[in-house]
Amino acid sequence: MTAMSIPDDISDTSFKEGRPSVDVGQILDGSPWTMFQKFVVILAAMSIIMDGFDGQLIGFAVPVLIKEWGVTRGDFAPALAAGLVGMGIGSAFAGLFADRVGRRWAVVFSVFLFGIATCCIGFSANLWHIGVLRFIAGLGIGGALPSSTTLAAEFTPARRRTLAITATIVCVPLGGMLAGLFASTILPAFGWRVLFFLGGAMAILLGVVLLLLLPETPRFLVRRPARWGELGRLLGRMSHHSAENAVFTDANEQKVEKRDGFAALFEGNRSHDTIALWCAFFLNLLAVYSAFTWLPTMLTSEGLDVAIAGSGLTAYNFGGVFGALICALAIARFGSRWPLLLCSVMGAAVALYLTTVDIRLDTSILIIGFGAQGFFANAVQSTLYAVCAYVYPTAVRATGTASALAFGRLGAILSAFAGAVVISAGGKNGYLLMLGLAMFGLALSIAVVRRHIPARET
């Protein structure tokens, strides 16, 4: 198609040297959010649901394995930490992989990896086997989250981006909640091996679906002229047709970074927010993974049966789903600073209040309290990804998000050991005090971030 035969529906077209120029950024941010774009975000959300599902299966299996194998909580800590180390490494390298090879392949590879490894956990004969396989699964679990959120962000108009990212990240506690319901059915009837066989098989099936249906993002393709033909076809599926010889640009993302990859995160004034976000992720994931990994075990150590103990983590995830969505709506109206600060402080307050609750006399209050704790902790966790998407430009967005998550995984790794020590030494109250202090430190970290999402103009 020549420049003289351009169709009427080309968006933001001007002519340079006889070739039409199409601003992909204007199309994405200024046009309606099409059904195709929403479908892609749903696919990203499905990968995160499965990420949360497979990632939390181990938390429900730990009490059963401790009893069956006659091991202690301390014996289990290295195996749990191995999975979290894998998540940290996976998060770090997935960002670099996604910024160089593509968001699509990073998501697909991550889902296949944690699905296969989770399935293989069902064959484990000892803690060493579980530790190795959890490490491998962790590489995929850690890689799926930043890659999927970046993909969702880049298919969503700027005006809807915070809500879309949060709606995908909220799928982590949603996946955990589904894992709790799944485990409560499978564990008593079929045992922990079938739990992992089925959980891994579902992830592998999802990987096949993503391989067939998930596209690359326009903002990634626009920076690679060799793939502009693919970009033109993709925009056509979004109801924006372009000339075959079009030149694609992204005016909002034309800044060329002086440094590439990881070093770009510390370019100019960006270093302050990078460090603050790393600290926020570290403390938030310390609190969140202390619940994901140890909450059922803590409750059983206090004398509750496995079913009730599992309901504590299910309530935590259930509260997290609502917390993330409500916080996202608040951020869209008021900006990110004050909603995140409020949720962090309230999370600390709830944890400290629960130290006064008698676990045997007021079990229902305790479970509701953990639902509230999940509400506030996951509200912050989910929306921190939207802050990352706002702080970092396209060229380093996946790397920036992944590096923050990778540093946060250090907090998750610490939770594997700290949880075992604190529960053994201080029981319920020691555990809750750790959660409260982590949430208070999170509030301080969020307070020093400079470039928050702004409030919506009225």
Secondary structure, DSSP 4 states (H G I P E B T S, - for coil): --GGG--TT-SSEEEETTEEEEEHHHHHHHS---HHHHHHHHHHHHHHHHHHHHHHHHHHHHHHHHHHHT--HHHHHHHHHHHHHHHHHHHHHHHHHHHHT-HHHHHHHHHHHHHHHHHHHTT--SHHHHHHHHHHHHHHHHHHHHHHHHHHHHTS-GGGHHHHHHHHHTHHHHHHHHHHHHHHHHHHHH-HHHHHHHHHHHHHHHHHHHHHHPPPPHHHHTT-GGGHHHHHHHHHHTT----TTPEEE-GGG-PPPSS-GGGGGGSTTHHHHHHHHHHHHHHHHHHHHHHHHHHHHHHHHTT--HHHHHHHHHHHHHHHHHHHHHHHHHHHHH-SHHHHHHHHHHHHHHHHHHTTS-TTT-HHHHHHHHHHHHHHHHHHHHHHHHHHHHHS-HHHHHHHHHHHHHHHHHHHHHHHHHHHHHHHHHHHHHHHHHHHHHHHHHHHHHHT-S-PPPPPP-
